[in-house]
Amino acid sequence: MFVAEIIGTVVATEKDPNLLGITLLIVQPLDEERLPKGSPIVAADTVGIGVGELGLCTGGREAAMALPKPFVPVDCAVVGIVDNLDVEREKIS
Amino acid sequence: MMLGKVIGTVNSTLKHEALKGSTLLLVQPLSEALAFKGVPFVAVDTVQAGVGATVLVGREGGSARMAMGNDQAPVHAAIFGIVDFVKDQKIK
């Protein structure tokens, strides 16, 4: 699971029937300093997150489990809206 | 499974049903020499690990769901234990 910034949306009318009704977002994975890390990917939205917000994303098989139908061709899903990402430097030096 | 150090917390009130009530921690993967190696990721805490703790963490959905006790949870990483010793090297 990782924290990512929502940077855009994807609209696809011709797609796998299982993907109907699922909002597709473009997410940019971030590191602990909220700096972009790695390339943006497309994720399914399950919490009604907006562009510009910080989302908690799950990858792999579990992403499909976040959606109403279990067998959906999705490998990344936004499962939470991050209110606060807090790194406590003094405790880990 | 791998060694990790808890470096922070992630708060999310609006989240998936199955994640309600679970604590989300930011984990920095460690090498066997306990040096920071790799990009931090988010894991569900099942052992009440605090920030700064060296932990045993798994980055695979099946075991993470088992640790959470909910096989429908969209969870891909979970903390399974708090580490005291690594190769007779005491963990401060």
N, CA and C atoms of all chains as a GROMACS GRO file, in nm:
protein
  555
    1MET      N    1   0.087  -0.120   0.000
    1MET     CA    2   0.000   0.000   0.000
    1MET      C    3   0.088   0.121   0.000
    2PHE      N    4   0.043   0.228  -0.063
    2PHE     CA    5   0.126   0.347  -0.071
    2PHE      C    6   0.037   0.471  -0.079
    3VAL      N    7   0.101   0.583  -0.052
    3VAL     CA    8   0.029   0.711  -0.057
    3VAL      C    9   0.056   0.771  -0.195
    4ALA      N   10  -0.048   0.827  -0.258
    4ALA     CA   11  -0.031   0.882  -0.392
    4ALA      C   12  -0.117   1.006  -0.406
    5GLU      N   13  -0.070   1.097  -0.494
    5GLU     CA   14  -0.148   1.217  -0.519
    5GLU      C   15  -0.233   1.193  -0.643
    6ILE      N   16  -0.362   1.233  -0.638
    6ILE     CA   17  -0.450   1.214  -0.754
    6ILE      C   18  -0.423   1.329  -0.852
    7ILE      N   19  -0.373   1.296  -0.971
    7ILE     CA   20  -0.334   1.403  -1.063
    7ILE      C   21  -0.424   1.411  -1.185
    8GLY      N   22  -0.520   1.318  -1.198
    8GLY     CA   23  -0.605   1.327  -1.316
    8GLY      C   24  -0.708   1.216  -1.319
    9THR      N   25  -0.790   1.219  -1.422
    9THR     CA   26  -0.892   1.114  -1.436
    9THR      C   27  -0.881   1.052  -1.575
   10VAL      N   28  -0.938   0.933  -1.586
   10VAL     CA   29  -0.937   0.862  -1.715
   10VAL      C   30  -1.081   0.828  -1.750
   11VAL      N   31  -1.122   0.859  -1.872
   11VAL     CA   32  -1.257   0.823  -1.914
   11VAL      C   33  -1.243   0.725  -2.029
   12ALA      N   34  -1.305   0.607  -2.017
   12ALA     CA   35  -1.297   0.506  -2.124
   12ALA      C   36  -1.436   0.448  -2.142
   13THR      N   37  -1.497   0.475  -2.259
   13THR     CA   38  -1.631   0.420  -2.277
   13THR      C   39  -1.622   0.274  -2.323
   14GLU      N   40  -1.530   0.247  -2.416
   14GLU     CA   41  -1.512   0.108  -2.461
   14GLU      C   42  -1.415   0.041  -2.364
   15LYS      N   43  -1.465  -0.047  -2.278
   15LYS     CA   44  -1.374  -0.111  -2.181
   15LYS      C   45  -1.436  -0.242  -2.138
   16ASP      N   46  -1.362  -0.313  -2.053
   16ASP     CA   47  -1.408  -0.441  -2.003
   16ASP      C   48  -1.542  -0.419  -1.931
   17PRO      N   49  -1.644  -0.501  -1.959
   17PRO     CA   50  -1.775  -0.479  -1.897
   17PRO      C   51  -1.769  -0.472  -1.744
   18ASN      N   52  -1.672  -0.544  -1.685
   18ASN     CA   53  -1.662  -0.541  -1.538
   18ASN      C   54  -1.621  -0.404  -1.487
   19LEU      N   55  -1.564  -0.321  -1.573
   19LEU     CA   56  -1.515  -0.190  -1.529
   19LEU      C   57  -1.623  -0.082  -1.539
   20LEU      N   58  -1.743  -0.122  -1.583
   20LEU     CA   59  -1.849  -0.022  -1.596
   20LEU      C   60  -1.883   0.037  -1.459
   21GLY      N   61  -1.899   0.168  -1.454
   21GLY     CA   62  -1.940   0.231  -1.328
   21GLY      C   63  -1.827   0.253  -1.231
   22ILE      N   64  -1.704   0.225  -1.275
   22ILE     CA   65  -1.590   0.244  -1.184
   22ILE      C   66  -1.513   0.368  -1.230
   23THR      N   67  -1.493   0.462  -1.137
   23THR     CA   68  -1.417   0.583  -1.170
   23THR      C   69  -1.269   0.550  -1.178
   24LEU      N   70  -1.205   0.593  -1.286
   24LEU     CA   71  -1.062   0.565  -1.304
   24LEU      C   72  -0.984   0.695  -1.285
   25LEU      N   73  -0.883   0.689  -1.201
   25LEU     CA   74  -0.804   0.807  -1.169
   25LEU      C   75  -0.659   0.784  -1.209
   26ILE      N   76  -0.587   0.894  -1.234
   26ILE     CA   77  -0.442   0.882  -1.252
   26ILE      C   78  -0.378   0.923  -1.120
   27VAL      N   79  -0.296   0.833  -1.064
   27VAL     CA   80  -0.235   0.862  -0.933
   27VAL      C   81  -0.084   0.864  -0.946
   28GLN      N   82  -0.020   0.957  -0.875
   28GLN     CA   83   0.127   0.967  -0.875
   28GLN      C   84   0.177   0.920  -0.739
   29PRO      N   85   0.242   0.801  -0.731
   29PRO     CA   86   0.293   0.754  -0.602
   29PRO      C   87   0.392   0.854  -0.542
   30LEU      N   88   0.386   0.869  -0.409
   30LEU     CA   89   0.473   0.964  -0.340
   30LEU      C   90   0.559   0.890  -0.240
   31ASP      N   91   0.674   0.952  -0.204
   31ASP     CA   92   0.753   0.892  -0.094
   31ASP      C   93   0.716   0.962   0.036
   32GLU      N   94   0.794   0.934   0.142
   32GLU     CA   95   0.750   0.985   0.273
   32GLU      C   96   0.762   1.136   0.282
   33GLU      N   97   0.837   1.199   0.188
   33GLU     CA   98   0.846   1.344   0.189
   33GLU      C   99   0.745   1.406   0.092
   34ARG      N  100   0.647   1.324   0.047
   34ARG     CA  101   0.544   1.367  -0.049
   34ARG      C  102   0.605   1.411  -0.182
   35LEU      N  103   0.722   1.357  -0.216
   35LEU     CA  104   0.781   1.388  -0.346
   35LEU      C  105   0.746   1.275  -0.443
   36PRO      N  106   0.722   1.310  -0.571
   36PRO     CA  107   0.683   1.204  -0.666
   36PRO      C  108   0.790   1.095  -0.672
   37LYS      N  109   0.744   0.970  -0.673
   37LYS     CA  110   0.838   0.858  -0.675
   37LYS      C  111   0.782   0.756  -0.773
   38GLY      N  112   0.854   0.730  -0.883
   38GLY     CA  113   0.803   0.634  -0.979
   38GLY      C  114   0.703   0.702  -1.072
   39SER      N  115   0.649   0.623  -1.167
   39SER     CA  116   0.565   0.684  -1.270
   39SER      C  117   0.418   0.676  -1.229
   40PRO      N  118   0.336   0.770  -1.279
   40PRO     CA  119   0.193   0.768  -1.248
   40PRO      C  120   0.127   0.640  -1.300
   41ILE      N  121   0.023   0.595  -1.231
   41ILE     CA  122  -0.051   0.476  -1.276
   41ILE      C  123  -0.200   0.504  -1.264
   42VAL      N  124  -0.280   0.417  -1.327
   42VAL     CA  125  -0.426   0.433  -1.325
   42VAL      C  126  -0.481   0.348  -1.212
   43ALA      N  127  -0.569   0.409  -1.129
   43ALA     CA  128  -0.625   0.335  -1.015
   43ALA      C  129  -0.776   0.352  -1.015
   44ALA      N  130  -0.846   0.252  -0.961
   44ALA     CA  131  -0.991   0.259  -0.949
   44ALA      C  132  -1.025   0.330  -0.820
   45ASP      N  133  -1.127   0.414  -0.823
   45ASP     CA  134  -1.163   0.491  -0.703
   45ASP      C  135  -1.274   0.419  -0.629
   46THR      N  136  -1.258   0.405  -0.494
   46THR     CA  137  -1.366   0.342  -0.417
   46THR      C  138  -1.415   0.433  -0.305
   47VAL      N  139  -1.356   0.555  -0.294
   47VAL     CA  140  -1.396   0.640  -0.181
   47VAL      C  141  -1.441   0.780  -0.227
   48GLY      N  142  -1.453   0.803  -0.358
   48GLY     CA  143  -1.499   0.934  -0.404
   48GLY      C  144  -1.396   1.043  -0.383
   49ILE      N  145  -1.270   1.013  -0.410
   49ILE     CA  146  -1.162   1.110  -0.390
   49ILE      C  147  -1.156   1.205  -0.511
   50GLY      N  148  -1.105   1.328  -0.486
   50GLY     CA  149  -1.098   1.428  -0.594
   50GLY      C  150  -0.956   1.449  -0.640
   51VAL      N  151  -0.940   1.515  -0.753
   51VAL     CA  152  -0.806   1.544  -0.806
   51VAL      C  153  -0.736   1.640  -0.711
   52GLY      N  154  -0.607   1.614  -0.684
   52GLY     CA  155  -0.531   1.701  -0.596
   52GLY      C  156  -0.522   1.649  -0.454
   53GLU      N  157  -0.608   1.553  -0.420
   53GLU     CA  158  -0.605   1.501  -0.283
   53GLU      C  159  -0.503   1.389  -0.272
   54LEU      N  160  -0.470   1.354  -0.146
   54LEU     CA  161  -0.378   1.243  -0.120
   54LEU      C  162  -0.460   1.118  -0.095
   55GLY      N  163  -0.428   1.011  -0.170
   55GLY     CA  164  -0.506   0.888  -0.154
   55GLY      C  165  -0.419   0.776  -0.102
   56LEU      N  166  -0.484   0.683  -0.029
   56LEU     CA  167  -0.417   0.560   0.015
   56LEU      C  168  -0.451   0.454  -0.088
   57CYS      N  169  -0.348   0.397  -0.152
   57CYS     CA  170  -0.373   0.305  -0.262
   57CYS      C  171  -0.327   0.164  -0.226
   58THR      N  172  -0.401   0.067  -0.274
   58THR     CA  173  -0.366  -0.074  -0.257
   58THR      C  174  -0.341  -0.134  -0.393
   59GLY      N  175  -0.236  -0.217  -0.402
   59GLY     CA  176  -0.207  -0.278  -0.530
   59GLY      C  177  -0.241  -0.426  -0.530
   60GLY      N  178  -0.217  -0.487  -0.642
   60GLY     CA  179  -0.229  -0.632  -0.653
   60GLY      C  180  -0.372  -0.681  -0.648
   61ARG      N  181  -0.386  -0.807  -0.613
   61ARG     CA  182  -0.517  -0.874  -0.612
   61ARG      C  183  -0.612  -0.802  -0.518
   62GLU      N  184  -0.560  -0.745  -0.409
   62GLU     CA  185  -0.646  -0.684  -0.308
   62GLU      C  186  -0.718  -0.562  -0.362
   63ALA      N  187  -0.663  -0.500  -0.468
   63ALA     CA  188  -0.729  -0.382  -0.524
   63ALA      C  189  -0.868  -0.421  -0.575
   64ALA      N  190  -0.877  -0.538  -0.636
   64ALA     CA  191  -1.008  -0.580  -0.689
   64ALA      C  192  -1.104  -0.609  -0.576
   65MET      N  193  -1.051  -0.645  -0.459
   65MET     CA  194  -1.140  -0.676  -0.346
   65MET      C  195  -1.206  -0.552  -0.289
   66ALA      N  196  -1.146  -0.436  -0.321
   66ALA     CA  197  -1.205  -0.312  -0.266
   66ALA      C  198  -1.330  -0.274  -0.343
   67LEU      N  199  -1.353  -0.339  -0.457
   67LEU     CA  200  -1.467  -0.301  -0.542
   67LEU      C  201  -1.585  -0.393  -0.513
   68PRO      N  202  -1.708  -0.345  -0.547
   68PRO     CA  203  -1.827  -0.427  -0.518
   68PRO      C  204  -1.816  -0.569  -0.575
   69LYS      N  205  -1.774  -0.576  -0.703
   69LYS     CA  206  -1.765  -0.711  -0.763
   69LYS      C  207  -1.622  -0.762  -0.742
   70PRO      N  208  -1.605  -0.886  -0.691
   70PRO     CA  209  -1.470  -0.933  -0.657
   70PRO      C  210  -1.381  -0.959  -0.777
   71PHE      N  211  -1.438  -1.007  -0.890
   71PHE     CA  212  -1.351  -1.045  -1.001
   71PHE      C  213  -1.351  -0.936  -1.108
   72VAL      N  214  -1.272  -0.832  -1.081
   72VAL     CA  215  -1.268  -0.716  -1.169
   72VAL      C  216  -1.123  -0.695  -1.213
   73PRO      N  217  -1.098  -0.666  -1.340
   73PRO     CA  218  -0.958  -0.648  -1.384
   73PRO      C  219  -0.899  -0.515  -1.336
   74VAL      N  220  -0.871  -0.511  -1.206
   74VAL     CA  221  -0.815  -0.387  -1.148
   74VAL      C  222  -0.694  -0.428  -1.065
   75ASP      N  223  -0.581  -0.358  -1.083
   75ASP     CA  224  -0.465  -0.397  -1.001
   75ASP      C  225  -0.419  -0.285  -0.910
   76CYS      N  226  -0.497  -0.174  -0.906
   76CYS     CA  227  -0.463  -0.068  -0.811
   76CYS      C  228  -0.593   0.006  -0.778
   77ALA      N  229  -0.618   0.032  -0.650
   77ALA     CA  230  -0.743   0.099  -0.611
   77ALA      C  231  -0.713   0.198  -0.499
   78VAL      N  232  -0.785   0.312  -0.503
   78VAL     CA  233  -0.773   0.409  -0.394
   78VAL      C  234  -0.872   0.366  -0.287
   79VAL      N  235  -0.822   0.330  -0.168
   79VAL     CA  236  -0.910   0.279  -0.063
   79VAL      C  237  -0.922   0.374   0.055
   80GLY      N  238  -0.862   0.493   0.046
   80GLY     CA  239  -0.876   0.587   0.156
   80GLY      C  240  -0.829   0.725   0.115
   81ILE      N  241  -0.884   0.826   0.182
   81ILE     CA  242  -0.838   0.963   0.160
   81ILE      C  243  -0.749   0.998   0.277
   82VAL      N  244  -0.622   1.030   0.248
   82VAL     CA  245  -0.526   1.053   0.356
   82VAL      C  246  -0.545   1.193   0.413
   83ASP      N  247  -0.576   1.201   0.547
   83ASP     CA  248  -0.588   1.331   0.610
   83ASP      C  249  -0.451   1.382   0.653
   84ASN      N  250  -0.365   1.285   0.695
   84ASN     CA  251  -0.240   1.328   0.755
   84ASN      C  252  -0.133   1.222   0.733
   85LEU      N  253  -0.017   1.262   0.677
   85LEU     CA  254   0.096   1.171   0.659
   85LEU      C  255   0.208   1.229   0.744
   86ASP      N  256   0.240   1.165   0.857
   86ASP     CA  257   0.325   1.227   0.958
   86ASP      C  258   0.450   1.143   0.979
   87VAL      N  259   0.570   1.196   0.940
   87VAL     CA  260   0.696   1.124   0.960
   87VAL      C  261   0.764   1.185   1.082
   88GLU      N  262   0.794   1.100   1.184
   88GLU     CA  263   0.853   1.154   1.307
   88GLU      C  264   1.003   1.130   1.305
   89ARG      N  265   1.076   1.224   1.240
   89ARG     CA  266   1.220   1.208   1.219
   89ARG      C  267   1.295   1.186   1.350
   90GLU      N  268   1.255   1.259   1.456
   90GLU     CA  269   1.337   1.254   1.577
   90GLU      C  270   1.337   1.115   1.639
   91LYS      N  271   1.233   1.036   1.611
   91LYS     CA  272   1.226   0.905   1.676
   91LYS      C  273   1.303   0.798   1.599
   92ILE      N  274   1.347   0.830   1.476
   92ILE     CA  275   1.404   0.720   1.398
   92ILE      C  276   1.550   0.746   1.364
   93SER      N  277   1.608   0.857   1.418
   93SER     CA  278   1.748   0.882   1.377
   93SER      C  279   1.840   0.789   1.455
   94MET      N  280   0.840  -1.208   0.404
   94MET     CA  281   0.842  -1.106   0.510
   94MET      C  282   0.975  -1.036   0.505
   95MET      N  283   0.978  -0.917   0.569
   95MET     CA  284   1.102  -0.840   0.568
   95MET      C  285   1.111  -0.758   0.696
   96LEU      N  286   1.232  -0.700   0.715
   96LEU     CA  287   1.250  -0.614   0.831
   96LEU      C  288   1.214  -0.472   0.790
   97GLY      N  289   1.152  -0.399   0.883
   97GLY     CA  290   1.118  -0.260   0.851
   97GLY      C  291   1.126  -0.177   0.978
   98LYS      N  292   1.131  -0.046   0.959
   98LYS     CA  293   1.127   0.044   1.075
   98LYS      C  294   1.008   0.136   1.057
   99VAL      N  295   0.928   0.151   1.163
   99VAL     CA  296   0.811   0.238   1.155
   99VAL      C  297   0.860   0.382   1.164
  100ILE      N  298   0.837   0.461   1.059
  100ILE     CA  299   0.889   0.599   1.058
  100ILE      C  300   0.779   0.702   1.070
  101GLY      N  301   0.652   0.659   1.062
  101GLY     CA  302   0.546   0.760   1.072
  101GLY      C  303   0.409   0.696   1.071
  102THR      N  304   0.309   0.783   1.074
  102THR     CA  305   0.171   0.733   1.076
  102THR      C  306   0.093   0.793   0.960
  103VAL      N  307  -0.013   0.723   0.920
  103VAL     CA  308  -0.100   0.772   0.812
  103VAL      C  309  -0.241   0.775   0.868
  104ASN      N  310  -0.304   0.892   0.867
  104ASN     CA  311  -0.442   0.902   0.917
  104ASN      C  312  -0.537   0.916   0.800
  105SER      N  313  -0.645   0.836   0.803
  105SER     CA  314  -0.744   0.846   0.696
  105SER      C  315  -0.879   0.815   0.755
  106THR      N  316  -0.966   0.917   0.763
  106THR     CA  317  -1.098   0.890   0.822
  106THR      C  318  -1.191   0.832   0.716
  107LEU      N  319  -1.186   0.891   0.596
  107LEU     CA  320  -1.274   0.844   0.489
  107LEU      C  321  -1.204   0.730   0.417
  108LYS      N  322  -1.237   0.605   0.452
  108LYS     CA  323  -1.165   0.494   0.388
  108LYS      C  324  -1.259   0.376   0.371
  109HIS      N  325  -1.205   0.274   0.308
  109HIS     CA  326  -1.283   0.155   0.276
  109HIS      C  327  -1.336   0.092   0.405
  110GLU      N  328  -1.456   0.037   0.395
  110GLU     CA  329  -1.526  -0.020   0.511
  110GLU      C  330  -1.436  -0.112   0.592
  111ALA      N  331  -1.366  -0.202   0.523
  111ALA     CA  332  -1.288  -0.307   0.591
  111ALA      C  333  -1.168  -0.248   0.664
  112LEU      N  334  -1.131  -0.122   0.633
  112LEU     CA  335  -1.012  -0.063   0.696
  112LEU      C  336  -1.049   0.016   0.821
  113LYS      N  337  -1.180   0.031   0.845
  113LYS     CA  338  -1.222   0.112   0.960
  113LYS      C  339  -1.169   0.048   1.088
  114GLY      N  340  -1.110   0.134   1.176
  114GLY     CA  341  -1.063   0.082   1.303
  114GLY      C  342  -0.923   0.027   1.298
  115SER      N  343  -0.861   0.025   1.177
  115SER     CA  344  -0.723  -0.029   1.174
  115SER      C  345  -0.624   0.087   1.171
  116THR      N  346  -0.508   0.064   1.230
  116THR     CA  347  -0.404   0.167   1.234
  116THR      C  348  -0.313   0.151   1.113
  117LEU      N  349  -0.283   0.264   1.047
  117LEU     CA  350  -0.197   0.260   0.928
  117LEU      C  351  -0.064   0.325   0.963
  118LEU      N  352   0.044   0.252   0.944
  118LEU     CA  353   0.176   0.304   0.976
  118LEU      C  354   0.262   0.310   0.851
  119LEU      N  355   0.356   0.408   0.850
  119LEU     CA  356   0.448   0.422   0.738
  119LEU      C  357   0.575   0.344   0.773
  120VAL      N  358   0.612   0.246   0.690
  120VAL     CA  359   0.723   0.156   0.722
  120VAL      C  360   0.835   0.177   0.620
  121GLN      N  361   0.957   0.192   0.672
  121GLN     CA  362   1.076   0.204   0.587
  121GLN      C  363   1.142   0.066   0.581
  122PRO      N  364   1.152   0.005   0.463
  122PRO     CA  365   1.218  -0.126   0.454
  122PRO      C  366   1.364  -0.116   0.498
  123LEU      N  367   1.414  -0.224   0.563
  123LEU     CA  368   1.552  -0.226   0.611
  123LEU      C  369   1.629  -0.339   0.543
  124SER      N  370   1.761  -0.320   0.528
  124SER     CA  371   1.846  -0.431   0.481
  124SER      C  372   1.878  -0.517   0.603
  125GLU      N  373   1.952  -0.630   0.580
  125GLU     CA  374   1.981  -0.718   0.695
  125GLU      C  375   2.074  -0.648   0.792
  126ALA      N  376   2.145  -0.544   0.746
  126ALA     CA  377   2.232  -0.467   0.838
  126ALA      C  378   2.152  -0.353   0.901
  127LEU      N  379   2.018  -0.359   0.888
  127LEU     CA  380   1.927  -0.261   0.948
  127LEU      C  381   1.949  -0.121   0.895
  128ALA      N  382   1.996  -0.111   0.770
  128ALA     CA  383   2.011   0.022   0.709
  128ALA      C  384   1.887   0.049   0.624
  129PHE      N  385   1.851   0.177   0.609
  129PHE     CA  386   1.734   0.212   0.527
  129PHE      C  387   1.760   0.170   0.383
  130LYS      N  388   1.666   0.096   0.326
  130LYS     CA  389   1.686   0.051   0.187
  130LYS      C  390   1.550   0.042   0.120
  131GLY      N  391   1.527   0.122   0.018
  131GLY     CA  392   1.400   0.114  -0.055
  131GLY      C  393   1.305   0.224  -0.013
  132VAL      N  394   1.187   0.223  -0.077
  132VAL     CA  395   1.089   0.331  -0.059
  132VAL      C  396   0.992   0.293   0.053
  133PRO      N  397   0.962   0.385   0.146
  133PRO     CA  398   0.864   0.354   0.251
  133PRO      C  399   0.727   0.323   0.193
  134PHE      N  400   0.654   0.238   0.265
  134PHE     CA  401   0.520   0.203   0.221
  134PHE      C  402   0.427   0.200   0.341
  135VAL      N  403   0.298   0.184   0.316
  135VAL     CA  404   0.199   0.188   0.424
  135VAL      C  405   0.160   0.045   0.460
  136ALA      N  406   0.154   0.016   0.589
  136ALA     CA  407   0.114  -0.119   0.633
  136ALA      C  408   0.013  -0.106   0.746
  137VAL      N  409  -0.075  -0.206   0.754
  137VAL     CA  410  -0.173  -0.210   0.863
  137VAL      C  411  -0.103  -0.268   0.985
  138ASP      N  412  -0.124  -0.202   1.099
  138ASP     CA  413  -0.056  -0.249   1.221
  138ASP      C  414  -0.147  -0.347   1.293
  139THR      N  415  -0.092  -0.466   1.327
  139THR     CA  416  -0.174  -0.563   1.401
  139THR      C  417  -0.111  -0.593   1.537
  140VAL      N  418   0.003  -0.524   1.569
  140VAL     CA  419   0.069  -0.557   1.695
  140VAL      C  420   0.097  -0.432   1.779
  141GLN      N  421   0.030  -0.325   1.751
  141GLN     CA  422   0.048  -0.200   1.825
  141GLN      C  423   0.194  -0.154   1.827
  142ALA      N  424   0.256  -0.154   1.709
  142ALA     CA  425   0.395  -0.106   1.700
  142ALA      C  426   0.393   0.047   1.699
  143GLY      N  427   0.487   0.106   1.773
  143GLY     CA  428   0.494   0.253   1.776
  143GLY      C  429   0.595   0.303   1.674
  144VAL      N  430   0.599   0.436   1.655
  144VAL     CA  431   0.696   0.493   1.561
  144VAL      C  432   0.835   0.472   1.618
  145GLY      N  433   0.929   0.427   1.533
  145GLY     CA  434   1.065   0.404   1.579
  145GLY      C  435   1.091   0.258   1.605
  146ALA      N  436   0.986   0.175   1.608
  146ALA     CA  437   1.003   0.031   1.635
  146ALA      C  438   1.054  -0.039   1.510
  147THR      N  439   1.140  -0.139   1.533
  147THR     CA  440   1.182  -0.227   1.423
  147THR      C  441   1.084  -0.342   1.418
  148VAL      N  442   1.026  -0.365   1.299
  148VAL     CA  443   0.915  -0.460   1.291
  148VAL      C  444   0.936  -0.564   1.182
  149LEU      N  445   0.857  -0.670   1.195
  149LEU     CA  446   0.849  -0.776   1.094
  149LEU      C  447   0.727  -0.740   1.009
  150VAL      N  448   0.748  -0.721   0.878
  150VAL     CA  449   0.636  -0.674   0.797
  150VAL      C  450   0.628  -0.755   0.670
  151GLY      N  451   0.503  -0.781   0.627
  151GLY     CA  452   0.483  -0.860   0.505
  151GLY      C  453   0.418  -0.773   0.400
  152ARG      N  454   0.466  -0.786   0.275
  152ARG     CA  455   0.411  -0.706   0.166
  152ARG      C  456   0.334  -0.794   0.070
  153GLU      N  457   0.248  -0.878   0.123
  153GLU     CA  458   0.174  -0.967   0.033
  153GLU      C  459   0.032  -0.976   0.084
  154GLY      N  460  -0.065  -0.965  -0.007
  154GLY     CA  461  -0.204  -0.949   0.034
  154GLY      C  462  -0.258  -1.062   0.118
  155GLY      N  463  -0.230  -1.187   0.077
  155GLY     CA  464  -0.291  -1.299   0.147
  155GLY      C  465  -0.260  -1.299   0.295
  156SER      N  466  -0.130  -1.286   0.326
  156SER     CA  467  -0.093  -1.292   0.469
  156SER      C  468  -0.141  -1.166   0.541
  157ALA      N  469  -0.144  -1.053   0.469
  157ALA     CA  470  -0.190  -0.929   0.534
  157ALA      C  471  -0.336  -0.943   0.572
  158ARG      N  472  -0.416  -1.000   0.482
  158ARG     CA  473  -0.559  -1.018   0.514
  158ARG      C  474  -0.577  -1.114   0.628
  159MET      N  475  -0.492  -1.219   0.630
  159MET     CA  476  -0.502  -1.315   0.741
  159MET      C  477  -0.471  -1.245   0.873
  160ALA      N  478  -0.364  -1.164   0.874
  160ALA     CA  479  -0.325  -1.095   0.998
  160ALA      C  480  -0.436  -1.003   1.045
  161MET      N  481  -0.511  -0.950   0.949
  161MET     CA  482  -0.619  -0.858   0.987
  161MET      C  483  -0.745  -0.934   1.026
  162GLY      N  484  -0.748  -1.062   0.992
  162GLY     CA  485  -0.865  -1.141   1.028
  162GLY      C  486  -0.984  -1.110   0.942
  163ASN      N  487  -0.960  -1.057   0.819
  163ASN     CA  488  -1.073  -1.026   0.731
  163ASN      C  489  -1.028  -1.050   0.589
  164ASP      N  490  -1.076  -1.162   0.530
  164ASP     CA  491  -1.019  -1.197   0.400
  164ASP      C  492  -1.078  -1.117   0.286
  165GLN      N  493  -1.161  -1.016   0.320
  165GLN     CA  494  -1.212  -0.929   0.212
  165GLN      C  495  -1.148  -0.790   0.220
  166ALA      N  496  -1.051  -0.773   0.308
  166ALA     CA  497  -0.995  -0.638   0.326
  166ALA      C  498  -0.897  -0.605   0.213
  167PRO      N  499  -0.908  -0.487   0.155
  167PRO     CA  500  -0.815  -0.448   0.049
  167PRO      C  501  -0.681  -0.405   0.110
  168VAL      N  502  -0.609  -0.500   0.167
  168VAL     CA  503  -0.485  -0.468   0.239
  168VAL      C  504  -0.372  -0.544   0.173
  169HIS      N  505  -0.260  -0.478   0.151
  169HIS     CA  506  -0.153  -0.544   0.078
  169HIS      C  507  -0.027  -0.558   0.162
  170ALA      N  508  -0.027  -0.494   0.283
  170ALA     CA  509   0.092  -0.504   0.368
  170ALA      C  510   0.048  -0.494   0.513
  171ALA      N  511   0.112  -0.575   0.599
  171ALA     CA  512   0.073  -0.571   0.740
  171ALA      C  513   0.195  -0.598   0.826
  172ILE      N  514   0.191  -0.542   0.948
  172ILE     CA  515   0.301  -0.564   1.042
  172ILE      C  516   0.263  -0.683   1.128
  173PHE      N  517   0.352  -0.782   1.133
  173PHE     CA  518   0.322  -0.906   1.203
  173PHE      C  519   0.388  -0.915   1.339
  174GLY      N  520   0.495  -0.838   1.360
  174GLY     CA  521   0.563  -0.852   1.489
  174GLY      C  522   0.664  -0.742   1.513
  175ILE      N  523   0.706  -0.730   1.639
  175ILE     CA  524   0.807  -0.631   1.676
  175ILE      C  525   0.935  -0.708   1.704
  176VAL      N  526   1.045  -0.662   1.643
  176VAL     CA  527   1.171  -0.737   1.648
  176VAL      C  528   1.254  -0.694   1.768
  177ASP      N  529   1.308  -0.794   1.846
  177ASP     CA  530   1.395  -0.762   1.959
  177ASP      C  531   1.541  -0.783   1.922
  178PHE      N  532   1.571  -0.895   1.855
  178PHE     CA  533   1.711  -0.925   1.820
  178PHE      C  534   1.719  -0.958   1.672
  179VAL      N  535   1.830  -0.921   1.608
  179VAL     CA  536   1.860  -0.969   1.473
  179VAL      C  537   2.000  -1.025   1.478
  180LYS      N  538   2.016  -1.159   1.457
  180LYS     CA  539   2.150  -1.223   1.463
  180LYS      C  540   2.224  -1.175   1.587
  181ASP      N  541   2.170  -1.196   1.701
  181ASP     CA  542   2.221  -1.158   1.836
  181ASP      C  543   2.269  -1.014   1.840
  182GLN      N  544   2.209  -0.930   1.756
  182GLN     CA  545   2.239  -0.785   1.762
  182GLN      C  546   2.117  -0.720   1.827
  183LYS      N  547   2.137  -0.672   1.952
  183LYS     CA  548   2.022  -0.620   2.026
  183LYS      C  549   1.962  -0.499   1.953
  184ILE      N  550   1.829  -0.492   1.945
  184ILE     CA  551   1.764  -0.377   1.879
  184ILE      C  552   1.737  -0.273   1.987
  185LYS      N  553   1.793  -0.156   1.968
  185LYS     CA  554   1.772  -0.051   2.070
  185LYS      C  555   1.627  -0.006   2.065
   0.00000   0.00000   0.00000
